[in-house]
């Protein structure tokens, strides 16, 4: 038996999440109402600006220090042949980001975004979730705490992404644990799995669900048992952002799965988050609907590494500037 103590701080955070600044949100909506334009003519731009105000407490909102944070982890379950890519590809992708040659680097340059990439002990994959918990409770809590440090140094828009060979299967397992269903309901092609590999992925999910059984009923337990380090770190970063009044953009399948564990623990835990981009994985659309997350973009991007969130950050920055520029024009 593991002690419940390592998770206590996170359970307390989830029980005391700060609410939205509804007054700031109302000021932004009133601003748009005063401008000489057709009512609601800017569509979701108005909603995004109001959301920024609500969760940053600033009206009109501003995005001056946006950050893309990418968490990279490796998974013991990858030994079952659930990805066409070798495990070494995770470290290679981290190195490419560090060298400035990844897609996300170019998107960050285009949208003037900061970028941090976190190597989460890539040389030590998590345990195989079909026969053990991915992490022990202390290790999961420590990784969540590490993820919380992503906002150290300051940011006013946090964009969360991931890297990890095999982590679409891990995400499918976490979705099945939280929402129900079997492996076949949640797995997809990931980074290019063919039909036979998709069958294997579904079998791995089912084996993990059977092994952990009732241990998956608690959302934080599900996160540690069938998640991974990048999932835990993303969950921690989401919580830290909430406590510091930082709006969050979630990128893709893995960030959504990590967020789903928090949502299962508290239905308001993701109110400061928007889903940046919808992955082509069919499970992603279903999970997003269950979580009440409507994507800002649907460009067929399944690249990972926070690319979708970095793209959506440009839209969010435009919404903030639209609100602030119109506010200035009224005075």
N, C-alpha and C positions, 0 to 999 in steps of 0.2 A: 504493500500500500504506500502511495506517495502522500506527503503532507499537503494539505490545502493551503498552507501558508504562502508559498510563492505567488499564487494567483490573487491573494487577498487584496493587494493594492489595486489591481485592475478591476476586481469586482466592486471595490469602493468607488473607483473612478466612474464606472458604468452606472453606478447608483446615484451619482451626483453630477451628471453632465450639465454644463451651463446651457441655458436656453438661448434662443435667437434674440437679437436686439430688434424687437418689432417696431420700435420707434424709428430707428434708422431705416428699416425697410419701408416704412410708411412715408418717410420723407422723400425717398427716391421715387416711389410710385406717384407721390404728389407732384414731384418735379416733372415727370413725364406727362402728367395730366395738364400741367400749366403750359407746356410748350405748344407752339402753334403748329400742330400736325394732327392727322387723323388719329383717333383714339386707338391705342394698341398697334399702331402701324409698324412699330419696330419688332413686333413679335417676341420671340424668346430673348432678344437682346435686352428688353426691358426686364424680363424675369431674371436674367443672369445678373444684371446690375443690382436689382433688388435683393437677390440672394447674397451677393457680395457684401452689400451693406448690412444685411441681417447678421451675417456670421463674422464680419470684421468689426462691426460697430461704427463704421465710417460712412457718412452720407454727405456728399456723393462719395462713392467708393473709389479706391485707387489700388492699382497693382504696380508697385515700384520694385519689389524684390522677389519675383517669381522664381521658384526652384523646382527642378525635376530631380527626384530622388529615386534611384534604381537600386533594388536589392537583389542580389544574386545568390542562389543556393543550389546545392546538389542533393540528389535524392537516392537513397539506397534501393528504392523500388525500381530504379532505372535498369537494374540488372536483369529484369524480366523481358527486356527487349521491347519496351513500350514507346520508343522513339527512334526514328531513322537517323538521329544525330548522336554522335558519341558524347559521353559525359564531359570529355575535355572541351567540347564546344562552349560550355558555360564560361570557363576561364578565358577562352579565346575571345569571346564576345566582350567580356569585361576589359580585356587588354585593348581591344579595338576602340571601345569607348574612351579609355584612358588616353589613347593615342590621337583621339579626335576624329577617327575615321568612320564611326558608326552613323547610321541614319539619324539617330536622335541628336548627335552633335550638330548636324547641319540644321535640323529643325530648331534647336535651341539658339543657334546663331541667327536664324531668320527671325525668330520671335523675341530675341534678346532675353533669354532665360538662363538662369544659373543651372548647373548640373553637378550632382554628386552621385558616385557609384560606390556601392558598399559590397565588398566581398565577404560573404557570411560563411567563413570556414569552408571554402570550396574543396579543400583537400580532405575534409572529413564529411562525407555524405551523411544525411540523416539515416536512421535505421529503416530497414525494409518494412513498410507499413502492413504487408501481408502477414508478418510474423512477430512484429514488435511495434511499440509506439515510436513514431518518428523522433520525438524528443521526450526527455523526462520533464517533469513539471518545472523544476528549477531552471533547466536549460531553455524551455519555452518562455518562461517569465523573463529570463535574462535577455533573450533575443527580442522580446517585445520592448523591454527597457532600452535596448540598443537602438531599436527602430525609432523610439521617441527622441533620440538625439539627432535625428535628421533635421530638425528645425533649429538646432543650435546655431547661433550666428545670425539668426533672424531671417524670416521670410514672411510674405503676406499672401502668397498663393502656393500651395504645396501640390505638386503633380507626382503621383506615385506609380512606379512601374516595376517590372521584374525581369529577371533572367534566370533560367534554370531548365536544363534538359530533363524532360519527363514531367514537368510541373503541370501540364494540362491534365494528365491522369490524376495527379494529386488533387488538383482543383475539382475534377469530376467526383473524386471520392468525398471531398469535403461537402460539395453540393448535395450528394446523395445522403450523407450523414445528417445534414441540416434540413433538407427538404423532402427526403424520402425517395424511393425509387431504386432501381438497379443500375449497374454499371452501364448497360446499353442505353439507358435513358439520358446519360450525361456525358459519355465520351464522344470525341470527334476525331478529326484527322490531325489536330495539333500542328506539328511542324512538318506534316506530310505523310502521316501514317496511311498505309494502304488498307484494304478491307480486312486482310488477315491480322494485321497489327491492331486494327480497331477492335477486333474480337478479343485479342489478347489483352488489350487495355481494359475492356469491359470485365474480363475474367479477373484481372488484378483488382479492380474496384470491388467486385463482389467478394473476393477473398479477404480484402481488408475489412469490409463491412462485417463479414461473418466472424473474423478473428476478434474484432474489438467489441462487437455486440452492443450491450447496454451502456458500455463505457462512453459511447458517443452521444448520449442524451444531453450532457452538459456542453454548451457551445465552446467554452474554453478548453475543455477536455478533448472535444473533437478537433480543435485547432492543433493541439499538441500531439494527439495520437495519429491523425491522418493528414496533417498539414506538412509544413516544412519551415525552414528558417526564414525564407523570404516572406512567407505567409504571416508568420508571427511578427516579423519586423514591420510589415505593412500595417498590421492591426495596431501595433504600438504607435506608429507614426500617425495614424488616424486619430487615436485618442489624444496624443500630445497636441495635435493641431486644434482639436476641439477645446482643450483647456486654455490654449493661447490665442483663441479667436482668429484662427487661420483657416480660410476656406480650402477645400481639398478637391482635386480632380483625380478620379480613379481611372486607371488605364487597363482595359482589357479583362480577360478571363480570371487571371490569378488575383489581381487586386480586388476584383469583385468577390471572389471566393473568400479572401481574407476578411473583407468587409462584412460578408454574410454572417460570419461567426459573431461579430460584434452586434449585428442587427438581431440575431437570434437571442442574444443576451439582453438587449434593450432595443426596442423598436424605434427609438429616437436617435440611436447612436450614429446614424449616417445622415442626419438632417443637414449637416454642414458640408456634405459631399455631393458632387455631381459626377455622373458617369461621362467620361470624356468621349469614349469611342466604343463602338460595338464590334466585337470580334465576329468573324464569319462562323465561329463554332455555334451550332444550334443551341447548345446548352446555355450560352451566354445570354441570348435574348430571353430565354425562359427564366433564368436566374434574375436578370435585371427586372423583369416584370414582377417577379415575386417580391423583390426588394423595393419596388416603386421607383426605380431609377430609369429615367428616359435619357438616352445618349444624346450628346451634343452633335456628334459626328457619326456617320455610318459610311465609311470609305472602304470597307473591306480590309482594313488593316489588321493583320494578325502577327505583326513583326515582334511584338514584345518591346522590351527595353524602354518603355514609357513613350514610345513614338506617338501614339494616339493622344496621350495627355498633353504632350508638348505641342501638338498641332492644335488641340482645343484651347490651350492657354492663350494662343493668339486671339481667338474669338473672345475669350473672357477679358483680355486686356482691352480689346476694342469696345466691349460693353462698358467697362469702367470709364474709358475716355469719352464715350458717347454721353454718359450721364454727367461727368464732370464738365465737359465742354458745353453742354446745354445749360447746366446750372450757371456757369459763368456768363453765358449769353443773356440769362434772365436778369442779371444784376448790372 
